[in-house]
C-alpha cells in the first residue's frame, strides 16, 4: 500500500498515512480538524532483479571495457617481448663479432 503525505493548512503539521489507492483522501487534520492538502513527495522506488538497465546493460559495458584493457595490455606485452628478442639478437651478434 502506498504512503500518502498531507499538510495541514491550519496547524502546519505533516501527516503520513498508509492508504489503499481506492480509499478517499484525507480532508481534515486528525490533530486540529483543519483542512489538509495532499503533497507530492519523493518516493524510494528502485527496480531490482534481472531485466533492468542497472543490473543488465551496465555490467555488459563494464565487461567490454575490461576486454579492451586486456587487449591493450597484451599488445604492450607483445611489443615489449619483441624488443627484448631484438636486443638479445643484437647482443649475440656483437659477441660473435668481438670474438
Backbone bond lengths (Angstrom), bond angles and torsions (degrees), N, CA, C in turn:
res aa  C-N    CA-C-N  psi(-1)  N-CA   C-N-CA  omega(-1)  CA-C   N-CA-C  phi
1 X - - - 1.453 - - 1.523 109.38 -
2 X 1.305 116.82 138.91 1.465 120.04 179.10 1.525 112.21 -75.39
3 X 1.327 114.33 153.82 1.463 120.99 176.00 1.521 106.99 -104.13
4 X 1.317 116.35 123.78 1.457 122.06 179.30 1.518 109.07 -103.35
5 X 1.337 115.22 146.84 1.461 120.73 -177.64 1.526 108.91 -115.74
6 X 1.328 115.01 135.26 1.453 121.46 -179.30 1.526 108.71 -128.18
7 X 1.350 115.76 155.53 1.461 121.70 174.17 1.525 107.81 -127.43
8 X 1.325 114.59 133.27 1.458 119.54 179.27 1.525 108.77 -81.33
9 X 1.322 117.11 131.73 1.457 121.86 -179.96 1.525 111.70 -78.92
10 X 1.342 118.33 -19.27 1.463 121.86 -179.13 1.528 111.92 -89.76
11 X 1.331 117.28 -57.14 1.472 120.28 -175.25 1.531 113.09 -96.91
12 X 1.338 118.15 -13.16 1.465 121.74 176.47 1.520 115.15 81.49
13 X 1.315 118.67 5.14 1.468 120.74 179.93 1.522 111.09 -73.90
14 X 1.331 114.57 149.49 1.470 120.90 175.50 1.518 108.19 -100.93
15 X 1.309 115.61 134.44 1.467 121.49 -176.68 1.521 108.32 -123.68
16 X 1.324 115.77 134.18 1.460 121.38 173.33 1.513 107.51 -113.62
17 X 1.317 115.95 131.54 1.458 119.24 -179.11 1.521 109.55 -136.66
18 X 1.337 115.66 131.21 1.449 121.27 176.02 1.526 107.15 -83.92
19 X 1.334 115.04 119.31 1.459 120.11 -176.61 1.518 110.48 -137.05
20 X 1.318 114.27 152.19 1.458 119.19 171.28 1.524 107.65 -72.68
21 X 1.306 116.09 155.94 1.458 120.16 179.48 1.522 111.00 -63.34
22 X 1.314 116.22 -31.02 1.464 120.96 -177.53 1.526 113.46 -81.16
23 X 1.337 118.23 -11.26 1.476 121.45 -179.18 1.525 110.81 -72.62
24 X 1.319 115.75 153.17 1.469 121.94 175.48 1.527 109.14 -69.83
25 X 1.335 116.53 145.44 1.458 120.56 177.69 1.529 109.65 -73.09
26 X 1.345 114.91 158.05 1.463 118.89 176.85 1.522 109.76 -67.57
27 X 1.317 115.59 142.77 1.468 119.71 177.23 1.517 111.36 -117.66
28 X 1.349 116.70 -21.65 1.458 119.18 -179.91 1.527 110.40 -132.30
29 X 1.330 115.66 151.22 1.460 122.63 -179.08 1.529 109.63 -72.96
30 X 1.333 118.23 133.33 1.460 119.86 178.72 1.541 112.74 -71.73
31 X 1.334 118.21 -13.10 1.472 121.36 -179.29 1.526 112.70 -93.50
32 X 1.356 117.07 -44.48 1.468 119.35 -175.56 1.529 113.37 -123.31
33 X 1.308 118.29 -1.52 1.473 124.59 -179.71 1.531 112.54 67.66
34 X 1.341 117.47 17.08 1.464 121.55 176.55 1.531 110.25 -80.95
35 X 1.331 115.39 171.91 1.468 120.20 179.65 1.526 110.35 -71.09
36 X 1.335 115.01 145.79 1.461 120.25 177.37 1.523 109.97 -118.71
37 X 1.332 113.73 154.65 1.461 120.98 178.01 1.519 107.53 -120.06
38 X 1.327 116.02 133.59 1.462 121.18 178.68 1.524 108.66 -76.01
39 X 1.340 116.70 130.73 1.453 122.36 -178.61 1.521 111.01 -101.91
40 X 1.302 114.84 153.06 1.456 120.80 173.17 1.518 105.69 -101.16
41 X 1.316 116.70 119.74 1.460 119.87 -176.09 1.529 110.28 -123.70
42 X 1.332 114.98 162.90 1.462 120.39 176.65 1.520 109.47 -69.99
43 X 1.283 115.29 141.15 1.453 118.59 176.21 1.520 109.36 -111.41
44 X 1.292 116.30 153.89 1.466 120.11 176.87 1.524 107.54 -98.75
45 X 1.304 114.90 89.95 1.459 122.21 -175.39 1.514 107.87 -119.18
46 X 1.313 116.64 123.14 1.457 120.25 -179.73 1.522 109.19 -134.34
47 X 1.315 114.90 132.77 1.453 119.87 178.69 1.517 108.47 -84.65
48 X 1.323 116.62 121.89 1.456 121.23 -179.29 1.520 109.80 -121.07
49 X 1.321 115.10 157.90 1.452 120.28 177.33 1.511 111.28 100.06
50 X 1.300 116.02 174.62 1.463 119.57 -178.24 1.520 109.37 -75.51
51 X 1.316 114.99 154.37 1.454 119.60 178.44 1.510 113.95 101.68
52 X 1.328 118.28 -4.05 1.456 121.36 -179.79 1.511 109.62 -109.84
53 X 1.309 116.34 154.39 1.465 122.27 -175.95 1.520 112.05 -54.75
54 X 1.304 118.13 -45.48 1.464 121.60 -175.03 1.523 111.42 -59.63
55 X 1.315 117.54 -38.16 1.457 119.30 -175.80 1.520 113.63 -91.71
56 X 1.315 118.45 -26.41 1.461 119.67 -173.73 1.522 113.55 -101.65
57 X 1.315 116.82 -65.21 1.458 120.29 -171.54 1.520 112.77 -67.56
58 X 1.322 117.72 -36.83 1.464 120.04 -177.91 1.521 110.85 -62.13
59 X 1.306 117.82 -40.59 1.459 120.75 -178.74 1.524 111.40 -68.31
60 X 1.318 117.35 -35.99 1.459 120.38 -179.92 1.520 110.24 -63.67
61 X 1.323 117.71 -40.95 1.458 119.79 -179.92 1.524 110.60 -68.34
62 X 1.322 117.50 -34.56 1.459 120.36 176.57 1.528 110.22 -63.11
63 X 1.326 117.03 -40.54 1.461 121.21 179.41 1.519 110.47 -63.64
64 X 1.332 117.63 -39.77 1.455 121.34 179.00 1.523 110.35 -62.49
65 X 1.337 116.14 -42.16 1.462 120.03 179.46 1.522 110.48 -63.86
66 X 1.330 117.17 -39.75 1.460 120.78 179.32 1.533 110.19 -64.51
67 X 1.337 116.77 -40.86 1.466 120.40 178.72 1.525 110.40 -62.94
68 X 1.335 116.92 -41.05 1.462 120.53 179.08 1.524 110.24 -62.40
69 X 1.334 116.52 -42.23 1.463 120.51 178.64 1.527 110.49 -62.77
70 X 1.330 116.36 -43.71 1.467 120.77 -179.93 1.531 110.70 -61.02
71 X 1.334 116.96 -42.74 1.460 120.86 -179.89 1.523 110.70 -63.91
72 X 1.333 116.68 -41.79 1.463 120.40 178.88 1.524 110.92 -63.20
73 X 1.334 115.87 -41.54 1.464 120.32 179.23 1.531 110.58 -64.39
74 X 1.335 117.08 -40.77 1.469 121.03 178.81 1.529 110.45 -62.61
75 X 1.320 116.96 -44.61 1.462 120.65 178.98 1.523 110.01 -61.53
76 X 1.312 116.37 -42.16 1.461 121.19 -179.80 1.529 110.30 -63.69
77 X 1.321 116.87 -42.64 1.467 121.25 179.16 1.527 110.58 -64.33
78 X 1.340 116.62 -42.59 1.462 120.87 179.72 1.519 110.65 -63.02
79 X 1.320 116.67 -42.04 1.470 118.98 -179.33 1.527 109.82 -67.58
80 X 1.327 117.91 -36.96 1.467 121.01 176.72 1.527 110.64 -64.78
81 X 1.329 117.49 -41.75 1.467 122.29 179.74 1.529 110.06 -64.11
82 X 1.312 117.34 -41.85 1.455 122.02 178.09 1.526 111.33 -61.53
83 X 1.317 116.86 -40.03 1.462 121.49 178.82 1.528 110.44 -65.60
84 X 1.329 115.41 -40.55 1.470 119.90 179.85 1.538 110.38 -64.52
85 X 1.318 117.48 -40.95 1.475 121.73 179.79 1.525 109.20 -64.39
86 X 1.335 117.05 -43.36 1.459 120.81 179.64 1.526 110.41 -61.80
87 X 1.333 117.89 -42.04 1.467 121.99 178.90 1.524 110.32 -63.39
88 X 1.327 116.53 -40.92 1.466 120.81 -179.78 1.519 110.19 -64.27
89 X 1.335 118.25 -41.15 1.462 122.08 178.84 1.522 110.58 -64.14
90 X 1.343 116.50 -42.95 1.471 120.45 179.19 1.529 110.80 -62.63
91 X 1.318 115.32 -43.10 1.467 120.10 179.97 1.522 110.25 -63.77
92 X 1.325 117.25 -41.13 1.463 121.88 179.30 1.527 110.17 -63.91
93 X 1.339 117.52 -42.71 1.468 121.70 179.24 1.523 110.07 -63.61
94 X 1.348 116.41 -42.61 1.463 120.48 -178.87 1.540 110.26 -63.07
95 X 1.314 116.41 -40.52 1.471 120.21 179.57 1.527 110.45 -64.95
96 X 1.331 116.44 -40.78 1.465 121.14 -179.69 1.538 110.33 -64.97
97 X 1.330 116.56 -39.71 1.457 121.11 -179.79 1.533 110.64 -68.79
98 X 1.314 117.44 -40.28 1.463 122.49 -177.73 1.531 112.32 -70.95
99 X 1.293 119.22 -22.57 1.469 120.51 -176.96 1.436 111.73 -80.28
